[in-house]
Amino acid sequence: MPSILSPTKEELAALEPLDRLGLADIFLVTTREQADQAYTTLAPCSALGFDTESKPTFFRDQVSEGPHVVQFATLHKAYVFQLHDAGCREVVSALLVSANIAKVGFGLAGDHQQIRRTLGVEPHNVLDLNVIFRKQGYVKELGVRGAVAVLFNRRFLKSRKATTSNWANRQLSESQIVYAANDAWAAMKVFHALGSPSVPA
């Protein structure tokens, strides 16, 4: 199979932005009651976009205490769970260990380590979409930006300021909520556009 090059920064910058989920379709989950309601919606799904956010580390060998936020998305809605509440942690753990729900995202190896350490569970039925693109011949990891460009000819907007913000805050900003939600939503959109590939055994 011939090698395929990822889109360059210049090529990405020239694309029109991808429309994203707005706050009306994003649910911030901070209490057990909200978590239980979210679980009722998410548990029957066969696949969910998935990502995590953690407070950044600032010096070498510093161990992250994250994830502080875990987000799941369908094609139309996203749920951003903050993990301060025990009920939120229990529901997130239940979704992560479910063998019936494919959790799909990008660059998930680090997320796995943090989840094991922080939540004490082993995620099941997880698909890193970079694996699918690697099988198609892409040399470098595409990531969500590259995948959106390849599949939709659009630029996925990602705020560096939000990326490096303090995700441990009890009060997340609107920009943090939108950023987190769309990371998971975009993964779900890519997964669907790829024909909903199965998770490798």
BAZAMI-147085 format. One record per residue: x, y, z negated of N, C-alpha, C, O, CB in turn. Coordinates in steps of 0.1 Angstrom, whole numbers, plus 5000, padded with zeros to 4 digits. Each point is the difference from the previous one (the first is absolute). Glycine has a CB too. Layout:
<nodes>
<<X,Y,Z>,<X,Y,Z>,<X,Y,Z>,<X,Y,Z>,<X,Y,Z>>;
...
</nodes>
This chain:
<nodes>
<<5009,4988,5000>,<4991,5012,5000>,<5009,5012,5000>,<5009,5002,4992>,<4972,4986,4996>>;
<<5017,5022,5021>,<5008,5012,5001>,<4997,5009,4987>,<4989,5000,4995>,<5011,4999,5030>>;
<<5011,5008,4971>,<4998,5009,4989>,<4992,5013,5004>,<5002,5005,5011>,<5020,4986,4979>>;
<<4970,5013,5001>,<4992,5012,5003>,<5005,5011,4990>,<5001,4998,4988>,<4979,4989,5020>>;
<<5022,5025,4997>,<5005,5011,4992>,<4988,5007,4993>,<4989,5001,5006>,<5031,5002,5009>>;
<<4981,5001,4973>,<4990,5008,4993>,<4999,5014,5006>,<5010,5005,5005>,<4994,4981,4974>>;
<<4985,5021,5019>,<4999,5014,5005>,<5010,5008,4992>,<5003,4998,4988>,<4973,4999,5017>>;
<<5030,5013,5002>,<5009,5009,4994>,<4993,5011,4992>,<4988,5002,5002>,<5029,4993,5016>>;
<<4990,5012,4974>,<4995,5011,4992>,<4994,5011,5010>,<4989,5005,4997>,<5027,4991,4984>>;
<<4991,5006,5030>,<4995,5010,5009>,<4987,4995,5007>,<4991,5008,5002>,<5033,5000,5002>>;
<<4975,4979,4999>,<4988,4995,5006>,<4988,5001,4990>,<4989,5003,5004>,<5025,4981,5011>>;
<<4989,5013,4973>,<4989,5000,4990>,<4995,5014,4998>,<4988,5003,4999>,<5023,4978,4989>>;
<<4999,5029,5012>,<4996,5014,4998>,<4991,5006,5011>,<4993,5009,4998>,<5029,4993,4989>>;
<<4980,4992,5025>,<4992,5005,5011>,<4986,4995,5001>,<4992,5005,5008>,<5029,4996,5004>>;
<<4975,4989,4979>,<4987,4994,5001>,<4990,5009,4992>,<5003,5007,4991>,<5007,4970,5011>>;
<<4977,5022,5002>,<4989,5006,4993>,<4998,4992,4987>,<5002,4988,4999>,<4987,5020,5022>>;
<<5008,4999,4968>,<4998,4994,4987>,<4988,4990,5000>,<4990,5002,5007>,<5019,5018,4982>>;
<<4992,4969,5004>,<4989,4991,4998>,<4990,5006,4989>,<5004,5004,4990>,<5011,4976,5016>>;
<<4973,5019,4998>,<4989,5004,4990>,<5001,4991,4988>,<5002,4988,5001>,<4983,5021,5017>>;
<<5014,4997,4970>,<5002,4992,4988>,<4987,5000,4991>,<4991,5008,5003>,<5034,4998,4997>>;
<<4975,4986,4990>,<4989,5000,4991>,<5000,5013,4992>,<5011,5005,4996>,<4989,4970,5002>>;
<<4988,5031,5000>,<4999,5011,4991>,<4996,4996,4986>,<4997,4989,4998>,<4998,5026,5022>>;
<<5004,4995,4971>,<4997,4997,4986>,<4986,4994,4999>,<4997,4993,4990>,<5017,5026,5003>>;
<<4977,4984,5016>,<4986,4994,4999>,<5000,4985,5001>,<4991,4994,4996>,<5000,5027,5014>>;
<<5020,4973,4997>,<5000,4986,5001>,<5011,4993,4992>,<5004,4989,5002>,<4988,5014,5021>>;
<<5013,5005,4967>,<5010,4995,4991>,<4995,5000,4985>,<4994,5010,4996>,<5024,4999,5020>>;
<<4984,4980,4977>,<4995,4999,4987>,<5012,4998,4990>,<5007,4991,5001>,<4971,4999,5008>>;
<<5023,5020,4982>,<5010,4999,4990>,<4995,4992,4988>,<4989,5003,4995>,<5020,5019,5012>>;
<<4998,4967,4989>,<4996,4991,4990>,<5009,5002,4988>,<5011,4997,5000>,<4980,4986,5017>>;
<<5002,5021,4972>,<5008,5003,4988>,<4995,4993,4987>,<5006,5000,4990>,<5000,5022,5020>>;
<<4982,4972,4991>,<4993,4994,4988>,<4996,4986,5004>,<4999,4996,5011>,<4993,5027,4981>>;
<<5005,4969,4997>,<4995,4987,5002>,<4987,4999,5008>,<4999,4992,5009>,<5013,5001,4970>>;
<<4979,5016,5018>,<4987,5001,5007>,<5002,5002,5015>,<4994,4993,5008>,<4995,5016,4971>>;
<<5020,5001,5024>,<5003,5002,5014>,<5007,4989,5007>,<4997,4996,5011>,<5004,5028,4984>>;
<<5008,4969,4997>,<5007,4989,5005>,<4991,4988,5003>,<5001,4993,5010>,<5019,5014,4978>>;
<<4970,4991,5003>,<4990,4989,5003>,<4992,5003,5012>,<4997,4990,5008>,<5003,5005,4967>>;
<<4996,5017,5027>,<4992,5004,5011>,<5008,4998,5013>,<4995,4995,5010>,<4992,5021,4977>>;
<<5026,4988,5013>,<5009,4998,5011>,<5001,4985,5003>,<5001,4996,5012>,<5011,5025,4983>>;
<<4990,4971,4995>,<5002,4986,5002>,<4988,4993,5007>,<5002,4992,5008>,<5012,5008,4971>>;
<<4974,5005,5018>,<4988,4994,5006>,<5000,5003,5015>,<4996,4991,5008>,<4991,5013,4971>>;
<<5019,5007,5025>,<5001,5003,5014>,<5011,4993,5007>,<4999,4995,5011>,<4992,5027,4984>>;
<<5021,4977,4998>,<5012,4995,5006>,<5001,4985,5000>,<5006,4994,5009>,<5005,5027,4985>>;
<<4984,4973,4996>,<5003,4985,4998>,<4994,4992,5012>,<5007,4990,5003>,<4992,5014,4972>>;
<<4990,4999,5031>,<4995,4992,5011>,<5008,5002,5013>,<4998,4992,5010>,<4980,5009,4980>>;
<<5031,5009,5011>,<5007,5003,5012>,<5010,4989,5004>,<5006,4994,4991>,<4991,5030,5004>>;
<<5004,4972,5017>,<5010,4990,5004>,<5014,5006,5002>,<5010,4993,4999>,<4972,4995,5013>>;
<<5019,5026,4989>,<5013,5006,5001>,<4998,5015,4996>,<4990,5006,5001>,<5017,4979,5018>>;
<<5004,5020,4975>,<5001,5013,4995>,<5014,5006,5003>,<5010,4994,4998>,<4973,5001,4984>>;
<<5017,5018,5022>,<5012,5007,5001>,<5005,5002,4986>,<4992,5002,4990>,<5002,5010,5031>>;
<<5019,4988,4977>,<5006,4999,4986>,<5013,5008,5000>,<5008,4999,5009>,<4981,4979,4987>>;
<<5013,5029,4993>,<5013,5007,4998>,<5000,5004,4985>,<4990,4999,4993>,<5011,5010,5031>>;
<<5011,4995,4972>,<5002,5005,4986>,<5008,5013,5000>,<5007,5003,5010>,<4992,4973,4981>>;
<<5000,5032,4998>,<5008,5012,4998>,<5006,4999,4986>,<4993,4996,4991>,<4992,5018,5026>>;
<<5027,4991,4982>,<5007,5000,4987>,<5007,5014,4999>,<5004,5006,5009>,<4999,4969,4991>>;
<<4998,5029,4987>,<5008,5012,4997>,<5014,4997,5005>,<5006,4990,4997>,<4979,5016,4982>>;
<<5021,5004,5028>,<5013,4997,5006>,<5011,4999,4989>,<4998,5006,4989>,<4995,5007,5031>>;
<<5017,4980,4983>,<5012,4999,4991>,<5010,5010,5005>,<5001,5003,5012>,<4995,4972,4983>>;
<<5013,5030,4996>,<5009,5011,5004>,<5015,4997,4998>,<5008,5008,5004>,<4973,5007,4989>>;
<<5022,4973,5002>,<5014,4997,4999>,<5003,4986,5002>,<4991,4991,4999>,<5012,5028,4985>>;
<<5009,4977,5020>,<5003,4987,5004>,<4998,4990,4989>,<5002,5003,4988>,<5015,5006,5027>>;
<<4978,4979,4988>,<4996,4989,4991>,<4989,5003,4990>,<4997,4993,4991>,<5027,5001,5010>>;
<<4969,5018,5002>,<4988,5003,4992>,<4989,4990,5004>,<4997,4999,5012>,<5010,5026,4985>>;
<<4986,4969,4994>,<4990,4990,5003>,<4986,5008,5000>,<4997,5007,4991>,<5016,4973,4998>>;
<<4980,5018,5022>,<4987,5006,5001>,<4990,4994,4990>,<5000,4988,4998>,<5005,5017,5026>>;
<<4987,5003,4970>,<4989,4995,4991>,<4987,4998,5008>,<4990,4996,4994>,<5021,5015,4987>>;
<<4990,4990,5032>,<4987,4999,5008>,<4997,4985,5002>,<5007,4991,4995>,<4998,5031,5016>>;
<<4984,4976,4997>,<4992,5010,5006>,<4991,5008,4991>,<4995,4994,4990>,<5006,4992,5031>>;
<<4997,5026,4982>,<4991,5008,4992>,<4986,5001,5006>,<4990,5003,4994>,<5030,5010,4997>>;
<<4980,4985,5023>,<4988,5001,5008>,<5000,4988,5009>,<5011,4997,5006>,<4988,5028,4992>>;
<<4990,4968,5004>,<4998,4990,5010>,<4988,5003,5008>,<4989,5003,4994>,<5022,4980,4991>>;
<<4990,5016,5028>,<4989,5004,5008>,<4996,4989,5010>,<5009,4993,5005>,<4998,5031,4993>>;
<<4980,4975,5004>,<4994,4990,5009>,<4991,5007,5010>,<4993,5010,4996>,<5009,4971,4987>>;
<<4997,5014,5029>,<4991,5007,5010>,<4993,4990,5009>,<5006,4990,5004>,<5009,5030,4995>>;
<<4973,4984,5004>,<4993,4993,5011>,<5002,5009,5013>,<5008,5009,4999>,<4974,4980,4985>>;
<<5012,5008,5027>,<5001,5009,5011>,<4993,5013,4999>,<5003,5010,5007>,<4998,4970,5006>>;
<<4991,5022,4976>,<4992,5012,4999>,<5002,5007,4987>,<4996,5012,4998>,<4988,4978,5017>>;
<<5021,5003,4975>,<5001,5006,4986>,<5013,4996,4994>,<5006,4989,5003>,<4969,5011,4995>>;
<<5029,5008,4992>,<5012,4996,4992>,<4998,5002,4986>,<4993,5009,4996>,<5022,4997,5023>>;
<<4991,4986,4973>,<4999,5000,4985>,<5014,5002,4994>,<5009,4991,5002>,<4970,4995,4998>>;
<<5023,5024,4993>,<5013,5004,4994>,<4999,4997,4985>,<4994,5008,4993>,<5011,5009,5025>>;
<<5002,4972,4977>,<4999,4997,4986>,<5012,5005,4993>,<5012,4998,5004>,<4976,4981,5002>>;
<<5009,5029,4983>,<5011,5004,4991>,<5000,4989,4989>,<4990,4995,4996>,<5007,5030,5009>>;
<<5015,4972,4990>,<5002,4988,4992>,<5001,5003,4985>,<5005,4992,4992>,<5005,4997,5027>>;
<<4986,5023,4977>,<5001,5003,4985>,<4990,4992,4992>,<5003,4997,4989>,<5004,5026,5017>>;
<<4982,4974,5000>,<4989,4993,4993>,<5001,4985,5002>,<5003,4995,5011>,<4982,5024,4992>>;
<<5013,4973,4986>,<5002,4986,5000>,<4990,4993,5010>,<5003,4991,5007>,<5005,5010,4969>>;
<<4980,5005,5025>,<4990,4995,5009>,<5004,5001,5014>,<4997,4991,5008>,<4986,5015,4976>>;
<<5023,5005,5020>,<5005,5002,5013>,<5011,4990,5003>,<5001,4995,5011>,<4994,5030,4988>>;
<<5014,4973,4992>,<5011,4990,5002>,<4994,4986,5002>,<5005,4993,5008>,<5011,5021,4978>>;
<<4974,4983,5006>,<4994,4986,5002>,<4994,4998,5014>,<5001,4990,5006>,<4995,5010,4969>>;
<<4997,5010,5029>,<4993,4999,5013>,<5010,5000,5012>,<4999,4992,5009>,<4981,5020,4981>>;
<<5030,4996,5009>,<5011,5000,5010>,<5007,4987,5000>,<5003,4994,5011>,<5000,5030,4986>>;
<<5000,4970,4991>,<5006,4987,5000>,<4991,4989,5006>,<5005,4992,5007>,<5007,5015,4972>>;
<<4975,4994,5018>,<4991,4990,5006>,<5000,5001,5015>,<5000,4989,5007>,<4986,5012,4972>>;
<<5014,5011,5027>,<5000,5001,5014>,<5014,4995,5006>,<5000,4994,5011>,<4984,5026,4987>>;
<<5026,4983,4995>,<5014,4996,5005>,<5002,4985,5000>,<5006,4995,5009>,<5002,5026,4983>>;
<<4986,4972,4998>,<5002,4985,5000>,<4990,4993,5008>,<5002,4988,5001>,<5008,5015,4976>>;
<<4980,5003,5027>,<4989,4993,5008>,<5006,4994,5013>,<5006,5007,5008>,<4977,5009,4982>>;
<<5015,4971,5011>,<5004,4994,5013>,<4990,5002,5011>,<5003,4997,5012>,<5009,4986,4974>>;
<<4976,5023,5011>,<4990,5001,5010>,<5001,5014,5008>,<4994,5002,5010>,<4991,4984,4976>>;
<<5024,5023,5008>,<5001,5013,5006>,<5014,5002,5005>,<5010,4999,4993>,<4973,5010,4992>>;
<<5019,4993,5028>,<5013,5004,5006>,<5003,5014,4996>,<4992,5009,5003>,<5006,4974,5016>>;
<<5014,5019,4975>,<5005,5014,4997>,<5010,5003,5010>,<5010,4994,5000>,<4985,5004,4975>>;
<<5002,5013,5033>,<5009,5003,5011>,<5006,5014,4999>,<4993,5009,4996>,<4993,4976,5019>>;
<<5027,5016,4988>,<5007,5013,4999>,<5013,4999,5006>,<5003,4991,5008>,<4985,5013,4971>>;
<<5021,5006,5018>,<5013,5001,5006>,<5011,5001,4988>,<4998,5007,4990>,<4992,5005,5031>>;
<<5021,4981,4981>,<5011,5001,4991>,<4996,4996,4986>,<5003,5008,4991>,<5007,5010,5023>>;
<<4985,4970,4984>,<4993,4997,4987>,<5010,4992,4991>,<4995,4997,4989>,<4984,5002,5023>>;
<<5033,4999,4992>,<5009,4992,4991>,<5002,5007,4986>,<4999,4994,4990>,<5012,4996,5031>>;
<<4992,5023,4980>,<5002,5007,4988>,<4987,5001,4991>,<5001,5000,4988>,<5016,5013,5024>>;
<<4972,4988,4995>,<4987,5000,4992>,<4998,4987,4992>,<4995,5000,4989>,<4995,5015,5029>>;
<<5014,4974,4988>,<4998,4987,4994>,<5008,5000,4987>,<4995,4996,4989>,<5002,4992,5033>>;
<<5016,5016,4978>,<5008,5000,4988>,<4994,5008,4989>,<5000,4996,4989>,<5020,5001,5026>>;
<<4976,5015,4989>,<4994,5009,4990>,<4987,4995,4994>,<4997,5001,4988>,<5014,5018,5024>>;
<<4981,4975,4996>,<4987,4994,4996>,<5003,4988,4990>,<4993,5000,4990>,<4996,5007,5032>>;
<<5020,4985,4981>,<5004,4989,4991>,<5004,5005,4986>,<4996,4995,4990>,<5011,4991,5030>>;
<<5001,5025,4981>,<5006,5005,4987>,<4989,5008,4992>,<5000,4999,4988>,<5023,5002,5023>>;
<<4969,5007,4996>,<4991,5009,4993>,<4987,4993,4997>,<4994,5002,4989>,<5016,5017,5023>>;
<<4984,4973,4997>,<4987,4994,4998>,<5001,4985,4996>,<4991,4994,4995>,<5000,5022,5022>>;
<<5021,4978,4985>,<5002,4986,4996>,<4992,4990,5008>,<4997,4989,4996>,<5007,5020,4982>>;
<<4993,4995,5035>,<4993,4991,5009>,<5008,4998,5013>,<5009,5009,5003>,<4969,4998,4987>>;
<<5020,4982,5017>,<5006,4997,5013>,<4990,5003,5011>,<4990,4992,5001>,<5026,4991,4988>>;
<<4986,5027,5019>,<4990,5002,5011>,<4999,4988,5009>,<5010,4994,5004>,<4994,5031,4995>>;
<<4984,4972,5006>,<4998,4989,5009>,<4994,5005,5013>,<4993,5011,5000>,<5004,4973,4981>>;
<<5005,5009,5030>,<4994,5003,5013>,<5003,5014,5004>,<4991,5008,5003>,<4991,4976,4992>>;
<<5031,5019,5005>,<5005,5014,5004>,<5007,4999,5013>,<5008,4991,5003>,<4995,5015,4973>>;
<<4994,5004,5033>,<5006,5000,5013>,<5007,5014,5002>,<4994,5010,5000>,<4989,4974,5009>>;
<<5031,5015,4993>,<5007,5012,5003>,<4999,5001,5016>,<5006,4992,5007>,<5010,5006,4972>>;
<<4978,5013,5025>,<4998,5001,5015>,<5013,5002,5008>,<5000,4997,5012>,<4978,5013,4982>>;
<<5032,4994,4999>,<5013,5000,5007>,<5004,4987,5006>,<5007,4999,5010>,<5000,5019,4975>>;
<<4989,4971,5008>,<5003,4986,5005>,<4994,4998,5013>,<5006,4993,5009>,<4995,4999,4967>>;
<<4986,5012,5026>,<4993,4998,5013>,<5007,5007,5011>,<5002,4995,5011>,<4977,5003,4976>>;
<<5025,5015,5010>,<5007,5008,5011>,<5014,4994,5003>,<5005,5000,5011>,<4982,5020,4982>>;
<<5020,4974,4997>,<5013,4994,5002>,<4998,4988,5010>,<5008,4998,5008>,<5000,5009,4969>>;
<<4981,4985,5021>,<4998,4989,5009>,<4997,5005,5014>,<5002,4992,5009>,<4989,4995,4971>>;
<<5004,5025,5021>,<4997,5005,5014>,<5013,5005,5007>,<4999,5004,5011>,<4978,5002,4981>>;
<<5034,4995,5000>,<5012,5004,5006>,<5006,5013,4996>,<5010,5005,5005>,<4982,4983,5014>>;
<<5001,5019,4971>,<5005,5013,4996>,<5013,4998,4991>,<4999,4991,4991>,<4978,5019,5010>>;
<<5033,4997,5002>,<5013,4997,4993>,<5000,5006,4986>,<5004,4993,4991>,<5008,5008,5031>>;
<<4984,5011,4977>,<4999,5006,4986>,<4986,5000,4995>,<4990,4998,5007>,<5029,5017,4999>>;
<<4980,4986,4981>,<4987,5000,4994>,<4992,5013,5004>,<5005,5011,4999>,<5004,4976,4981>>;
<<4979,5010,5026>,<4992,5012,5005>,<4995,5008,4988>,<5001,5013,5001>,<4993,4974,5019>>;
<<5001,5007,4970>,<4994,5008,4989>,<4986,5005,5005>,<4997,4998,5012>,<5025,5008,4979>>;
<<4971,5001,5001>,<4987,5004,5003>,<5000,5011,5011>,<4991,5000,5009>,<5001,4994,4968>>;
<<5018,5015,5023>,<5000,5010,5010>,<5003,4994,5014>,<4993,5004,5010>,<5015,5012,4973>>;
<<5001,4975,5018>,<5003,4994,5013>,<4989,4992,5005>,<4997,5000,5012>,<5027,5000,4982>>;
<<4969,4992,4997>,<4989,4992,5004>,<4989,5008,5005>,<4993,4997,5010>,<5014,4986,4974>>;
<<4990,5028,5009>,<4989,5009,5005>,<5003,5006,5014>,<4991,5001,5008>,<5003,5004,4968>>;
<<5018,4998,5026>,<5004,5006,5013>,<4999,4990,5011>,<4995,5003,5010>,<5021,5012,4978>>;
<<4989,4972,5009>,<4999,4990,5010>,<4986,4996,5004>,<4997,4998,5011>,<5025,4993,4980>>;
<<4970,5007,4999>,<4986,4995,5002>,<4990,5010,5004>,<4991,4998,5007>,<5014,4985,4977>>;
<<4996,5030,5010>,<4990,5010,5003>,<5005,5012,5007>,<4992,5009,5003>,<4997,4983,4976>>;
<<5024,5008,5024>,<5006,5012,5006>,<4997,5013,4992>,<4997,5010,5006>,<5001,4979,5016>>;
<<5003,5010,4965>,<4998,5011,4991>,<5011,5000,4989>,<5007,4991,4998>,<4968,5007,5006>>;
<<5026,5014,4990>,<5010,5002,4990>,<4993,4999,4986>,<4990,5007,4998>,<5024,5008,5017>>;
<<4991,4977,4977>,<4995,4998,4986>,<5006,5010,4991>,<5013,5000,4998>,<4983,4976,5006>>;
<<4996,5033,4990>,<5005,5011,4992>,<5004,4995,4986>,<4992,4993,4994>,<4994,5023,5019>>;
<<5026,4986,4983>,<5005,4995,4987>,<5008,5012,4993>,<5010,5004,5006>,<4991,4972,5003>>;
<<4994,5028,4980>,<5006,5011,4993>,<5012,4996,4991>,<4998,4992,4991>,<4980,5020,5009>>;
<<5034,4993,5003>,<5011,4996,4992>,<4998,5006,4986>,<5005,4993,4990>,<5010,5007,5030>>;
<<4979,5011,4979>,<4997,5006,4986>,<4992,4990,4992>,<5003,4998,4988>,<4999,5025,5021>>;
<<4988,4971,4997>,<4991,4991,4993>,<5008,4987,4997>,<4998,4994,4989>,<4982,5016,5022>>;
<<5028,4986,4998>,<5008,4987,4998>,<5008,5001,4988>,<5000,4990,4992>,<5001,5007,5032>>;
<<5005,5014,4973>,<5010,5001,4989>,<4993,5007,4988>,<5007,5005,4991>,<5012,4996,5025>>;
<<4968,5000,4984>,<4993,5007,4988>,<4999,4990,4989>,<5003,4988,5001>,<4984,5027,5015>>;
<<5008,4990,4972>,<4999,4992,4988>,<4987,4992,5000>,<4990,5006,4997>,<5025,5011,4991>>;
<<4986,4971,5016>,<4989,4991,5001>,<4995,4995,4986>,<4990,4994,4998>,<5017,4999,5025>>;
<<5001,5010,4966>,<4996,4996,4987>,<4991,5010,4993>,<4994,4997,4990>,<5028,4991,5008>>;
<<4976,5024,5009>,<4991,5010,4994>,<4986,4994,4999>,<4995,4992,5008>,<5018,5026,5002>>;
<<4980,4985,4978>,<4987,4996,4999>,<4990,5007,5009>,<4990,4995,5004>,<5015,5000,4972>>;
<<4998,5017,5028>,<4992,5008,5009>,<5007,5001,5013>,<5010,5008,5002>,<4980,5005,4979>>;
<<5006,4979,5029>,<5006,5001,5013>,<4995,5011,5008>,<4988,5004,4998>,<5015,4971,5002>>;
<<5005,5031,5008>,<4995,5011,5009>,<4993,4995,5012>,<5000,4988,5003>,<5020,5026,4990>>;
<<4972,4994,5013>,<4993,4996,5012>,<5009,4995,5011>,<4997,4990,5006>,<4985,5027,4989>>;
<<5029,4989,5007>,<5010,4996,5010>,<5005,4986,4997>,<5003,4992,5009>,<5003,5032,4995>>;
<<4997,4973,4983>,<5004,4987,4996>,<4990,4989,5003>,<5003,4990,5005>,<5011,5020,4977>>;
<<4973,4993,5015>,<4989,4991,5002>,<4998,4997,5014>,<4999,4988,5004>,<4990,5021,4976>>;
<<5012,5001,5029>,<4998,4999,5014>,<5012,4992,5006>,<4998,4991,5008>,<4989,5030,4993>>;
<<5025,4982,4994>,<5012,4993,5005>,<4999,4985,4997>,<5002,4992,5009>,<5011,5029,4988>>;
<<4984,4976,4990>,<5000,4986,4996>,<4989,4992,5007>,<5003,4989,5005>,<5005,5018,4973>>;
<<4980,4999,5023>,<4989,4993,5007>,<5003,4997,5014>,<4997,4989,5005>,<4988,5023,4980>>;
<<5021,4998,5022>,<5002,4998,5015>,<5012,4990,5003>,<5000,4994,5010>,<4991,5029,4993>>;
<<5018,4976,4987>,<5011,4989,5002>,<4993,4987,5001>,<5004,4992,5009>,<5013,5022,4979>>;
<<4974,4983,5003>,<4993,4987,5001>,<4990,4999,5011>,<4999,4989,5007>,<5003,5010,4968>>;
<<4991,5012,5028>,<4991,5000,5011>,<5006,4998,5014>,<4995,4992,5008>,<4991,5023,4978>>;
<<5026,4991,5016>,<5007,4999,5012>,<5005,4986,5003>,<4999,4995,5011>,<5008,5029,4987>>;
<<4997,4969,4991>,<5004,4986,5001>,<4988,4991,5004>,<5002,4991,5008>,<5016,5013,4974>>;
<<4971,4999,5012>,<4988,4992,5004>,<4996,5003,5015>,<4996,4991,5007>,<4996,5010,4969>>;
<<5009,5011,5028>,<4997,5004,5014>,<5010,4993,5010>,<4995,4995,5010>,<4996,5027,4982>>;
<<5021,4977,5004>,<5010,4993,5008>,<4997,4985,5001>,<5001,4994,5010>,<5017,5024,4984>>;
<<4979,4977,4994>,<4997,4985,4999>,<4988,4997,5009>,<5001,4990,5007>,<5008,5010,4969>>;
<<4981,5008,5024>,<4988,4998,5008>,<5004,5001,5015>,<4995,4992,5008>,<4990,5017,4973>>;
<<5023,5001,5022>,<5003,5001,5014>,<5009,4989,5006>,<5000,4997,5012>,<4999,5028,4984>>;
<<5008,4969,4995>,<5009,4988,5004>,<4991,4987,5001>,<5006,4990,5004>,<5013,5021,4984>>;
<<4968,4990,5009>,<4992,4988,5001>,<4999,4992,4987>,<4997,4988,5001>,<5009,5011,5023>>;
<<4997,5008,4965>,<4999,4994,4987>,<5008,4987,4999>,<4994,4989,4998>,<4983,5021,4999>>;
<<5036,4991,5005>,<5009,4988,5000>,<4999,4993,4986>,<4998,5006,4990>,<5017,5004,5027>>;
<<4988,4977,4983>,<4999,4992,4988>,<5013,5002,4992>,<5011,5003,5006>,<4974,4980,5004>>;
<<5014,5015,4977>,<5012,5002,4991>,<5009,4987,5002>,<4994,4989,4998>,<4993,5026,4986>>;
<<5026,4986,5019>,<5008,4988,5001>,<5000,4992,4987>,<5000,5006,4989>,<5014,5006,5027>>;
<<4986,4975,4985>,<5000,4991,4988>,<5013,5002,4993>,<5002,4993,4990>,<4982,4991,5021>>;
</nodes>
